[in-house]
């Protein structure tokens, strides 16, 4: 990519959520760390959103995409996991009672904010359900948009330290988005059981730019979520 970096070495522990919605970011990070090997050293701690939230709160990771419900009082950059309308991977499945997804934080609260009952399903398993089931369920991001006409922000990139490095990383990602190579789509398909074509289609629903409209949606969610925490 031809980036220019300071020579001072930076060691950072990054929380890594291996859902498909972050596939473009993870591939970018591989290129970024190779290009910046003289300046930055990244290590990763992997887990589902709920686990990474806990690791971040305990200060065991320096930076991560933190569930938006947990990010209100944290420092963050203008990078997130955002659905402009539909998202396909955050669903509410019909059920007589409310059932939370143990991997989730934000989506569980979102269902309550919207006053909807059912079983919350998030991530790659939710996308598989959407693709393979006749009963698609309710897309919670679409339900949010239908009601408030705003994007929904599921997570934001938060940081504890290394402010300049994280801000540069976020700017570089937004400026240097590249197509996902076919072999990487095949690898992701083998890991998740979702076809490369379906992965590409799904990623077209995901935005990473925490722009003014997305920030308005985030503030709206924070306001409405107060009575459900």
Backbone bond lengths (Angstrom), bond angles and torsions (degrees), N, CA, C in turn:
res aa  C-N    CA-C-N  psi(-1)  N-CA   C-N-CA  omega(-1)  CA-C   N-CA-C  phi
1 X - - - 1.457 - - 1.525 112.50 -
2 X 1.348 115.82 -19.73 1.447 118.06 176.43 1.514 113.97 75.73
3 X 1.356 118.24 32.15 1.456 119.79 179.42 1.527 109.40 -76.33
4 X 1.327 115.95 154.84 1.454 121.33 173.61 1.512 108.91 -110.95
5 X 1.324 116.51 129.46 1.466 120.06 -176.08 1.520 110.31 -130.71
6 X 1.335 114.82 154.61 1.455 120.20 174.41 1.525 108.95 -66.34
7 X 1.318 116.14 154.63 1.461 119.98 -176.24 1.519 113.15 -82.57
8 X 1.309 117.40 -18.86 1.460 119.77 -179.35 1.521 110.32 -63.12
9 X 1.322 116.94 128.49 1.461 121.11 -174.49 1.523 110.57 -79.27
10 X 1.333 115.37 134.51 1.454 121.82 -179.66 1.515 108.80 -119.45
11 X 1.309 118.09 125.70 1.468 122.14 177.05 1.526 108.15 -105.51
12 X 1.317 115.33 127.53 1.455 119.48 -174.51 1.524 110.23 -137.17
13 X 1.345 116.24 135.96 1.462 121.89 174.60 1.525 107.45 -101.72
14 X 1.325 115.48 117.65 1.455 122.52 -171.73 1.528 109.69 -111.58
15 X 1.329 116.51 128.86 1.459 120.64 175.32 1.518 110.31 -75.99
16 X 1.319 117.36 127.61 1.463 121.36 -173.00 1.521 111.18 -118.89
17 X 1.343 115.91 118.61 1.460 122.51 174.89 1.524 107.24 -102.09
18 X 1.331 117.38 119.11 1.458 120.09 -172.55 1.532 112.60 -95.00
19 X 1.318 116.49 45.61 1.454 121.05 170.59 1.534 108.77 -85.24
20 X 1.317 115.55 156.40 1.460 120.04 179.94 1.525 112.94 -60.97
21 X 1.336 117.33 -27.71 1.465 118.08 -177.62 1.524 112.82 -64.96
22 X 1.332 117.43 -15.37 1.463 120.63 177.18 1.522 112.72 -108.30
23 X 1.330 117.66 9.06 1.463 120.56 179.85 1.531 112.30 -55.28
24 X 1.329 120.08 -47.96 1.476 118.61 178.66 1.524 113.04 -59.01
25 X 1.323 117.30 -37.30 1.461 120.36 -179.56 1.527 110.64 -69.54
26 X 1.328 117.84 -42.29 1.466 119.90 -179.37 1.527 111.18 -64.51
27 X 1.322 117.25 -39.18 1.468 119.90 177.45 1.521 110.82 -67.25
28 X 1.318 116.41 -38.45 1.465 120.22 174.79 1.525 110.31 -60.18
29 X 1.327 116.99 -43.41 1.461 120.51 -178.30 1.521 112.17 -61.26
30 X 1.327 117.12 -35.83 1.468 119.42 177.37 1.520 110.84 -62.06
31 X 1.324 116.70 -45.55 1.467 120.32 178.30 1.522 110.82 -66.82
32 X 1.328 115.31 -41.73 1.464 121.36 -177.23 1.526 111.17 -61.93
33 X 1.337 116.79 -44.68 1.466 119.66 -177.50 1.521 111.12 -71.31
34 X 1.326 117.56 -31.76 1.471 118.86 175.04 1.522 110.19 -65.95
35 X 1.333 116.38 -43.62 1.466 121.00 -178.96 1.515 111.56 -67.95
36 X 1.333 116.30 -29.65 1.466 120.02 -174.64 1.527 112.40 -106.07
37 X 1.321 117.37 22.98 1.468 120.81 -173.14 1.521 112.76 -59.77
38 X 1.325 117.02 -24.96 1.454 118.81 178.05 1.527 112.16 -77.30
39 X 1.321 116.48 -17.68 1.458 119.41 -172.62 1.526 114.01 -114.78
40 X 1.365 117.85 -30.26 1.448 119.48 -170.59 1.521 111.22 -132.37
41 X 1.301 115.88 144.01 1.451 122.55 175.52 1.523 107.77 -128.97
42 X 1.334 117.46 115.07 1.461 122.50 -178.25 1.521 110.12 -106.09
43 X 1.308 115.74 138.32 1.468 122.05 166.04 1.522 106.75 -122.32
44 X 1.329 116.56 156.27 1.461 120.13 -173.78 1.520 111.20 -123.88
45 X 1.319 114.40 142.52 1.458 122.14 169.27 1.519 106.30 -118.19
46 X 1.336 116.96 119.94 1.456 121.61 -171.78 1.524 111.65 -97.54
47 X 1.330 114.75 152.55 1.461 119.57 176.18 1.513 111.68 171.99
48 X 1.321 115.87 171.67 1.465 121.51 174.99 1.530 107.89 -77.05
49 X 1.343 118.01 166.39 1.470 119.61 -175.89 1.526 114.78 -51.16
50 X 1.336 117.56 -45.84 1.464 119.81 -177.83 1.527 111.27 -60.56
51 X 1.334 116.95 -39.23 1.466 120.42 179.68 1.525 111.02 -69.30
52 X 1.325 117.15 -44.60 1.472 120.05 179.87 1.525 110.63 -63.81
53 X 1.333 117.35 -37.79 1.472 119.97 174.49 1.522 110.85 -55.44
54 X 1.337 115.77 -46.19 1.475 120.70 -178.22 1.528 110.97 -66.19
55 X 1.332 116.94 -40.76 1.462 120.66 178.99 1.528 110.74 -63.75
56 X 1.318 115.89 -39.65 1.460 120.21 179.40 1.527 110.71 -68.13
57 X 1.327 116.42 -44.03 1.470 120.10 179.82 1.525 111.46 -61.65
58 X 1.336 116.08 -33.19 1.470 121.07 178.93 1.528 111.79 -84.07
59 X 1.331 116.73 3.96 1.471 123.22 178.92 1.528 111.55 61.81
60 X 1.333 116.26 34.44 1.461 120.16 176.60 1.524 112.72 -96.97
61 X 1.331 117.40 -4.25 1.459 121.86 169.73 1.528 108.29 -132.53
62 X 1.317 115.42 149.77 1.469 120.81 -177.14 1.520 112.68 -83.73
63 X 1.331 116.62 -32.03 1.462 121.00 -177.05 1.516 108.95 -155.14
64 X 1.344 115.74 153.13 1.465 120.25 179.92 1.519 109.11 -174.74
65 X 1.335 115.60 161.25 1.456 120.52 167.71 1.528 107.06 -78.16
66 X 1.310 116.16 107.62 1.458 122.98 -175.50 1.528 109.35 -99.43
67 X 1.330 115.75 138.09 1.460 120.37 177.39 1.525 109.27 -51.55
68 X 1.322 116.57 134.87 1.466 119.96 -172.75 1.519 112.50 -59.01
69 X 1.324 117.94 -31.69 1.468 120.65 179.57 1.526 111.27 -64.40
70 X 1.342 116.80 -23.73 1.466 121.58 -179.29 1.527 112.93 -99.56
71 X 1.318 117.60 -2.76 1.465 120.89 -170.17 1.524 114.45 -99.83
72 X 1.305 117.58 -1.43 1.463 120.36 -171.22 1.527 113.37 -55.80
73 X 1.303 117.78 -40.39 1.467 120.35 -176.37 1.522 112.87 -103.16
74 X 1.337 115.91 15.86 1.456 120.58 -179.79 1.527 110.67 -102.51
75 X 1.310 115.54 161.50 1.465 120.80 172.98 1.527 108.35 -82.30
76 X 1.324 116.14 135.97 1.458 118.66 -179.24 1.523 110.20 -147.78
77 X 1.327 114.90 160.84 1.461 122.01 177.36 1.528 108.85 -103.15
78 X 1.331 116.16 175.96 1.468 121.01 -176.59 1.523 111.77 -82.53
79 X 1.322 114.82 53.17 1.454 121.62 179.85 1.528 107.84 -138.21
80 X 1.321 116.13 131.44 1.460 119.17 -178.25 1.514 111.32 -154.58
81 X 1.326 115.12 -176.31 1.462 122.57 171.62 1.521 105.48 -109.00
82 X 1.329 115.94 110.42 1.466 121.40 -165.33 1.521 110.36 -130.86
83 X 1.314 115.90 137.27 1.464 122.03 172.66 1.517 108.08 -110.14
84 X 1.323 116.42 121.52 1.460 120.07 177.39 1.531 110.27 -69.19
85 X 1.331 115.79 -39.33 1.468 121.91 174.78 1.520 107.99 -139.59
86 X 1.339 117.40 -99.43 1.468 119.82 177.31 1.523 110.99 -71.03
87 X 1.357 115.03 161.00 1.461 119.24 174.72 1.529 111.47 -131.14
88 X 1.317 119.07 -24.38 1.471 126.85 176.52 1.530 114.44 73.18
89 X 1.312 118.06 -19.09 1.471 120.24 -174.61 1.530 113.34 -116.91
90 X 1.314 116.95 13.56 1.465 121.21 173.01 1.526 106.20 -133.26
91 X 1.314 115.30 102.52 1.456 121.32 -169.99 1.520 111.73 -122.87
92 X 1.313 114.36 156.33 1.458 121.62 170.44 1.525 106.49 -117.50
93 X 1.325 115.91 113.27 1.461 122.21 -177.31 1.529 108.44 -90.40
94 X 1.331 118.43 137.27 1.467 120.51 -179.11 1.528 112.49 -53.66
95 X 1.326 115.46 131.38 1.462 122.82 178.73 1.520 107.75 -159.73
96 X 1.304 116.21 151.53 1.467 120.04 -179.15 1.522 111.91 -68.87
97 X 1.327 116.37 -25.85 1.463 120.59 -177.70 1.531 109.64 -128.43
98 X 1.329 115.81 162.34 1.461 121.59 176.47 1.528 108.74 -74.99
99 X 1.331 116.64 131.76 1.453 121.92 176.79 1.525 108.70 -132.35
100 X 1.313 116.80 119.37 1.462 121.60 -179.92 1.520 110.52 -77.17
101 X 1.329 116.13 155.76 1.459 122.48 170.88 1.523 106.86 -93.53
102 X 1.336 117.30 121.89 1.465 120.60 -174.84 1.529 112.79 -65.66
103 X 1.346 117.33 -17.75 1.459 120.32 178.18 1.530 111.83 -81.72
104 X 1.319 116.45 -13.72 1.457 121.58 -169.92 1.519 112.86 -102.70
105 X 1.321 114.75 164.90 1.467 122.39 168.90 1.514 107.78 -134.39
106 X 1.319 116.41 -60.21 1.466 121.81 -177.91 1.525 112.49 -61.60
107 X 1.314 118.35 -48.12 1.466 121.00 -174.11 1.519 111.92 -65.77
108 X 1.316 117.37 -33.25 1.462 120.09 176.21 1.521 111.02 -61.64
109 X 1.333 115.99 -42.93 1.463 120.58 179.22 1.527 110.42 -71.66
110 X 1.324 116.88 -36.48 1.466 120.69 179.63 1.525 111.21 -57.84
111 X 1.314 116.92 -43.50 1.471 120.15 178.80 1.528 110.22 -59.08
112 X 1.324 116.89 -41.12 1.463 121.05 179.98 1.525 111.23 -68.50
113 X 1.337 116.46 -41.60 1.464 120.78 178.47 1.528 110.51 -59.01
114 X 1.327 116.04 -38.79 1.461 120.79 -179.13 1.528 112.50 -80.99
115 X 1.337 116.64 -5.39 1.465 120.63 179.25 1.514 113.36 69.23
116 X 1.340 116.50 31.64 1.455 121.50 -177.09 1.521 110.84 -107.26
117 X 1.319 116.54 143.35 1.462 122.24 178.13 1.516 110.18 -113.38
118 X 1.315 114.94 145.29 1.447 120.96 179.36 1.509 109.84 153.37
119 X 1.315 116.00 -167.81 1.457 121.38 179.59 1.521 109.06 -98.95
120 X 1.334 117.09 121.12 1.456 122.14 178.45 1.528 109.03 -77.91
121 X 1.323 115.44 134.05 1.464 121.57 -179.80 1.522 107.18 -136.10
122 X 1.343 117.24 125.73 1.466 119.89 -177.00 1.526 111.11 -128.59
123 X 1.323 114.77 166.00 1.455 121.62 171.10 1.516 114.19 78.03
124 X 1.327 114.86 -157.08 1.461 120.66 -175.52 1.526 112.45 -63.92
125 X 1.324 117.12 -34.08 1.474 119.05 178.60 1.527 110.65 -66.23
126 X 1.343 116.48 -34.18 1.465 120.11 176.52 1.518 110.43 -68.35
127 X 1.319 117.25 -39.90 1.458 120.67 178.39 1.527 110.33 -64.56
128 X 1.335 117.30 -40.38 1.475 119.74 176.70 1.520 110.39 -61.55
129 X 1.333 116.25 -40.78 1.463 119.88 177.86 1.529 109.79 -61.35
130 X 1.314 116.60 -46.12 1.464 121.02 -179.00 1.531 110.95 -59.16
131 X 1.331 116.00 -41.31 1.457 120.66 -175.96 1.528 113.11 -76.66
132 X 1.331 116.94 -28.42 1.465 119.96 -169.20 1.520 115.31 -112.35
133 X 1.325 117.67 -10.22 1.460 119.82 -175.04 1.524 111.24 -106.35
134 X 1.323 115.75 145.25 1.466 120.34 174.41 1.526 110.89 -71.13
135 X 1.336 116.43 -29.43 1.465 122.01 178.06 1.531 107.74 -94.83
136 X 1.329 116.14 96.11 1.463 120.47 -174.20 1.519 112.89 -70.82
137 X 1.322 117.96 -28.22 1.448 120.61 -173.79 1.525 111.02 82.75
138 X 1.313 115.70 -175.60 1.467 122.28 179.61 1.519 109.69 -96.55
139 X 1.314 116.80 125.43 1.456 122.11 174.94 1.537 106.63 -76.99
140 X 1.322 117.34 111.49 1.464 120.41 -172.89 1.531 112.49 -68.13
141 X 1.322 118.23 -31.47 1.465 119.58 176.81 1.522 110.36 -67.49
142 X 1.328 117.38 -39.41 1.462 120.82 177.79 1.529 110.51 -66.80
143 X 1.338 115.99 -41.00 1.467 119.67 178.21 1.525 110.62 -61.07
144 X 1.328 116.44 -39.93 1.472 121.43 175.94 1.524 110.60 -62.19
145 X 1.329 117.10 -49.00 1.462 120.77 -178.41 1.525 111.54 -64.11
146 X 1.317 116.55 -40.37 1.469 119.69 178.59 1.526 111.25 -59.12
147 X 1.334 115.66 -34.68 1.460 120.08 -176.20 1.521 113.10 -85.83
148 X 1.333 117.64 -38.99 1.469 120.17 -171.89 1.533 114.11 -117.51
149 X 1.335 117.71 -6.39 1.465 121.73 179.27 1.528 112.41 57.32
150 X 1.317 116.29 36.49 1.462 122.44 179.58 1.528 109.89 -132.34
151 X 1.325 117.53 152.45 1.465 120.00 172.58 1.526 109.43 -63.72
152 X 1.338 115.71 159.60 1.460 118.53 174.20 1.522 109.10 -114.09
153 X 1.324 115.46 131.02 1.462 122.59 -178.99 1.519 108.82 -101.67
154 X 1.325 116.75 113.36 1.458 120.87 -178.26 1.521 112.62 -85.16
155 X 1.328 117.52 -30.49 1.466 121.07 -179.17 1.515 109.15 -157.26
156 X 1.333 115.55 157.75 1.466 121.18 175.10 1.524 108.68 -132.86
157 X 1.325 115.19 152.13 1.463 120.03 179.47 1.522 109.18 -80.08
158 X 1.325 115.60 108.01 1.471 122.46 -178.46 1.520 110.24 -104.04
159 X 1.322 115.19 158.98 1.465 119.35 -179.79 1.524 109.96 -146.65
160 X 1.347 114.87 149.53 1.464 122.67 178.10 1.527 111.03 -97.75
161 X 1.324 114.89 -33.73 1.464 121.74 -177.79 1.527 108.10 -154.63
162 X 1.327 117.09 -170.29 1.457 121.88 -177.19 1.532 110.61 57.70
163 X 1.325 116.59 44.12 1.459 122.11 -174.35 1.531 112.39 -52.46
164 X 1.313 117.34 -53.21 1.465 120.95 -175.23 1.520 111.28 -62.67
165 X 1.336 116.86 -40.39 1.460 120.52 -177.89 1.529 111.37 -66.76
166 X 1.338 117.18 -42.01 1.465 120.66 -179.86 1.528 110.35 -67.38
167 X 1.320 117.15 -41.17 1.461 119.98 178.89 1.527 111.29 -64.01
168 X 1.331 116.71 -39.39 1.462 120.01 177.52 1.523 110.56 -66.93
169 X 1.320 116.52 -42.37 1.462 121.02 178.32 1.534 110.72 -57.87
170 X 1.328 116.70 -46.17 1.469 121.42 -179.16 1.529 110.76 -63.03
171 X 1.321 117.46 -45.04 1.470 120.48 179.19 1.522 111.03 -62.02
172 X 1.329 116.14 -41.92 1.454 120.58 -178.12 1.521 111.13 -65.97
173 X 1.320 117.24 -41.33 1.468 120.85 178.50 1.524 110.57 -60.06
174 X 1.314 116.94 -45.73 1.462 119.66 -177.26 1.527 111.96 -67.53
175 X 1.334 117.23 -28.64 1.461 120.93 -178.71 1.525 113.08 -87.74
176 X 1.329 117.63 -20.78 1.461 120.75 -170.42 1.527 113.50 -124.49
177 X 1.325 116.48 35.39 1.469 119.31 174.63 1.529 109.56 -62.50
178 X 1.327 116.23 133.00 1.453 121.15 -179.96 1.525 110.12 -127.33
179 X 1.338 115.70 161.18 1.459 120.43 177.04 1.520 109.64 -64.06
180 X 1.322 116.27 146.70 1.453 121.09 177.03 1.520 108.63 -80.79
181 X 1.332 118.32 122.67 1.472 120.05 179.65 1.530 111.33 -58.51
182 X 1.327 116.37 149.94 1.460 120.90 -176.98 1.523 111.56 -59.75
183 X 1.341 117.20 -38.91 1.470 118.46 -178.54 1.534 111.33 -65.86
184 X 1.329 117.40 -29.76 1.458 120.19 176.84 1.528 110.51 -72.70
185 X 1.327 116.52 -36.90 1.470 119.79 174.61 1.520 110.71 -63.12
186 X 1.327 116.50 -39.78 1.470 120.40 178.71 1.522 110.38 -65.34
187 X 1.331 116.89 -42.65 1.472 120.25 177.52 1.530 111.09 -60.77
188 X 1.340 115.64 -44.21 1.466 119.73 179.42 1.518 110.58 -65.42
189 X 1.326 116.76 -35.69 1.457 121.31 178.62 1.528 111.08 -64.40
190 X 1.327 116.58 -43.68 1.465 120.93 178.55 1.530 111.02 -62.60
191 X 1.324 115.88 -37.52 1.473 120.31 -177.96 1.526 112.51 -72.35
192 X 1.336 116.51 -35.01 1.468 119.98 -171.94 1.525 114.40 -106.69
193 X 1.344 117.04 -16.67 1.453 118.91 -175.59 1.519 113.26 76.59
194 X 1.325 117.02 20.26 1.464 122.92 179.48 1.526 107.93 -116.84
195 X 1.320 118.12 134.08 1.460 121.38 -173.54 1.525 111.31 -65.38
196 X 1.348 117.07 151.43 1.468 119.86 176.79 1.525 112.75 -54.66
197 X 1.330 117.46 -40.39 1.460 120.28 179.60 1.522 111.08 -63.53
198 X 1.341 116.65 -41.51 1.464 120.69 179.33 1.525 110.91 -67.52
199 X 1.327 117.39 -35.05 1.465 120.91 177.60 1.528 110.09 -63.48
200 X 1.328 116.29 -46.67 1.465 119.88 178.74 1.530 111.57 -60.91
201 X 1.316 115.60 -42.25 1.464 119.58 179.04 1.529 110.21 -62.82
202 X 1.313 116.46 -44.89 1.464 121.50 179.94 1.527 111.32 -59.81
203 X 1.323 116.52 -45.45 1.466 119.92 -176.36 1.519 112.43 -65.99
204 X 1.322 117.83 -19.43 1.469 120.01 176.78 1.523 111.62 -68.08
205 X 1.338 117.33 -15.45 1.465 121.73 178.63 1.526 112.33 -90.36
206 X 1.334 117.03 -9.33 1.462 120.99 -174.67 1.521 110.58 -100.00
207 X 1.321 115.67 130.43 1.463 121.92 173.16 1.527 108.13 -114.18
208 X 1.329 116.15 150.78 1.469 120.74 179.23 1.524 112.63 -116.67
209 X 1.308 116.56 -6.47 1.468 121.16 -175.48 1.525 110.46 -87.12
210 X 1.317 115.64 110.19 1.462 120.98 178.35 1.529 107.92 -81.78
211 X 1.334 115.32 76.61 1.455 121.32 -178.27 1.535 110.46 -84.46
212 X 1.310 116.65 -175.13 1.466 120.31 -174.34 1.533 112.51 -61.85
213 X 1.335 116.46 -38.82 1.457 118.81 -179.48 1.528 110.79 -68.82
214 X 1.330 116.50 -39.79 1.462 119.95 176.70 1.529 110.52 -64.15
215 X 1.332 117.01 -39.58 1.465 120.54 177.86 1.523 110.98 -63.47
216 X 1.323 116.87 -36.23 1.468 120.19 176.69 1.526 110.20 -63.98
217 X 1.331 116.49 -40.51 1.460 120.41 176.28 1.517 111.81 -64.45
218 X 1.319 116.26 -39.82 1.462 121.03 179.02 1.521 111.09 -63.92
219 X 1.328 117.00 -45.52 1.473 120.67 178.89 1.533 110.61 -63.11
220 X 1.319 116.62 -39.96 1.464 120.65 178.47 1.517 110.64 -61.41
221 X 1.325 116.91 -44.45 1.462 120.79 178.98 1.519 111.06 -63.38
222 X 1.323 117.43 -45.36 1.463 120.19 178.29 1.522 111.30 -57.45
223 X 1.307 116.24 -42.12 1.472 120.28 -179.91 1.530 111.23 -63.67
224 X 1.320 116.56 -47.91 1.465 120.50 -176.92 1.520 112.21 -71.84
225 X 1.320 116.83 -26.47 1.460 120.28 -174.80 1.536 113.55 -78.44
226 X 1.334 117.16 -12.86 1.473 119.54 -175.25 1.522 112.83 -54.66
227 X 1.324 117.78 -40.59 1.467 119.85 -175.54 1.533 112.26 -80.24
228 X 1.326 117.48 -1.67 1.467 120.29 -178.37 1.511 112.86 -112.58
229 X 1.327 116.94 9.37 1.464 120.69 -178.83 1.524 111.61 -105.78
